[in-house]
């Protein structure tokens, strides 16, 4: 009987299939080994997801501060406050003679009124309510129109003497005031790094101690100001540089800083800084108004109208509006087309300048 044989080509096919199966098993085994590699191995040259950076922390804190909601609002700045501010307003007469610069504490004032005294020198009526500097000064004497400004805020007025007319008004109207010369000398001091009369200082603890000894009320009647939303678009023409001439020999200027939304102050061409902080003085709102000025005596004392109405400019966020200013409800305010123009939250500087020559010749901007 003839024995059957498997053809040779079938053996070749079987052998090839077996070889493919073995090769596939090896490949699968290798793939399984790769998937079993440690999964927590650190990748090379990859930055951490959250790098440690103190600048980032500072930015986050600033953003949180901006976004934070406060339960109260400061009545004279429109800024948020952690507490209801009920204490009495304090007004301090600040010297602006060149020998008195840089002053201390102007950066903490809610509102500053700059008005001429004698000659070409202005003085500042600094209004404090929401903030207090550690030291304030140099303190200088008072005039009737400065008293009028303080009365509008029902403020305790701190000063060093005054004109005969001013002293008469303080006495007859029983104005709450602490005077370094006549009723509260122990609550002021003189510094040695400047010469008198440009070296007289005080602080708010001493002003309150003097006020308590003199029997003044702790709380006062605080006027209400109109504020707009801080994100509201400013109206008017571009005004990023401002020049204000009080007299032919005394000028001030401001430059707008878009990043901070503040105007930076310069006096007689020099950066105007605060002595306490060494930081340049700034303003959120700047109101410039013209008023009648009249010389009263040989000393050069003036009568200045701080009631208005008068022509003015209101500078905010790099823009300017032509306005009318007038004192209403105790405070100098800006009006346009008969309606009050709101302030942006922040501090305000008010500049009262002579009305001759007219506003456009005393103030320029671009």
Rosetta blueprint (number, residue, H / E / L):
1 X L
2 X L
3 X L
4 X L
5 X L
6 X L
7 X L
8 X H
9 X H
10 X H
11 X H
12 X H
13 X H
14 X H
15 X H
16 X H
17 X H
18 X H
19 X H
20 X H
21 X H
22 X H
23 X H
24 X H
25 X H
26 X H
27 X H
28 X H
29 X H
30 X H
31 X H
32 X H
33 X H
34 X H
35 X H
36 X L
37 X L
38 X L
39 X L
40 X L
41 X L
42 X L
43 X L
44 X L
45 X L
46 X L
47 X L
48 X L
49 X L
50 X L
51 X L
52 X L
53 X L
54 X H
55 X H
56 X H
57 X H
58 X H
59 X H
60 X H
61 X H
62 X H
63 X H
64 X H
65 X H
66 X H
67 X H
68 X L
69 X L
70 X L
71 X L
72 X E
73 X E
74 X L
75 X L
76 X L
77 X L
78 X L
79 X L
80 X E
81 X E
82 X L
83 X L
84 X L
85 X L
86 X L
87 X E
88 X L
89 X L
90 X E
91 X E
92 X E
93 X E
94 X E
95 X E
96 X L
97 X L
98 X H
99 X H
100 X H
101 X L
102 X L
103 X L
104 X E
105 X L
106 X H
107 X H
108 X H
109 X L
110 X L
111 X E
112 X E
113 X E
114 X E
115 X E
116 X E
117 X L
118 X L
119 X L
120 X L
121 X L
122 X E
123 X E
124 X E
125 X E
126 X E
127 X E
128 X E
129 X L
130 X L
131 X L
132 X L
133 X L
134 X L
135 X L
136 X E
137 X E
138 X L
139 X E
140 X L
141 X L
142 X E
143 X L
144 X H
145 X H
146 X H
147 X H
148 X H
149 X H
150 X H
151 X H
152 X L
153 X L
154 X L
155 X L
156 X E
157 X E
158 X E
159 X E
160 X L
161 X L
162 X E
163 X L
164 X H
165 X H
166 X H
167 X H
168 X H
169 X H
170 X H
171 X H
172 X H
173 X L
174 X L
175 X L
176 X L
177 X E
178 X E
179 X E
180 X L
181 X L
182 X L
183 X L
184 X L
185 X H
186 X H
187 X H
188 X L
189 X E
190 X E
191 X L
192 X L
193 X L
194 X L
195 X L
196 X L
197 X L
198 X L
199 X L
200 X E
201 X E
202 X E
203 X L
204 X H
205 X H
206 X H
207 X H
208 X H
209 X H
210 X H
211 X H
212 X H
213 X H
214 X L
215 X L
216 X L
217 X L
218 X L
219 X E
220 X L
221 X L
222 X L
223 X L
224 X L
225 X L
226 X L
227 X E
228 X E
229 X L
230 X L
231 X L
232 X L
233 X L
234 X L
235 X L
236 X L
237 X E
238 X E
239 X L
240 X L
241 X E
242 X E
243 X E
244 X E
245 X E
246 X L
247 X L
248 X L
249 X L
250 X L
251 X E
252 X E
253 X E
254 X E
255 X E
256 X E
257 X E
258 X L
259 X L
260 X L
261 X L
262 X E
263 X E
264 X E
265 X E
266 X E
267 X E
268 X L
269 X L
270 X E
271 X E
272 X L
273 X E
274 X L
275 X L
276 X L
277 X L
278 X L
279 X L
280 X E
281 X L
282 X E
283 X E
284 X L
285 X E
286 X E
287 X E
288 X E
289 X E
290 X E
291 X E
292 X L
293 X E
294 X E
295 X E
296 X L
297 X L
298 X L
299 X L
300 X L
301 X L
302 X E
303 X E
304 X E
305 X L
306 X L
307 X L
308 X E
309 X E
310 X E
311 X E
312 X E
313 X E
314 X E
315 X E
316 X E
317 X L
318 X L
319 X E
320 X E
321 X E
322 X E
323 X E
324 X E
325 X E
326 X E
327 X E
328 X E
329 X L
330 X L
331 X E
332 X E
333 X E
334 X E
335 X E
336 X E
337 X L
338 X L
339 X E
340 X E
341 X L
342 X L
343 X E
344 X E
345 X L
346 X L
347 X L
348 X E
349 X E
350 X E
351 X E
352 X E
353 X E
354 X E
355 X L
356 X L
357 X L
358 X L
359 X H
360 X H
361 X H
362 X H
363 X E
364 X E
365 X E
366 X L
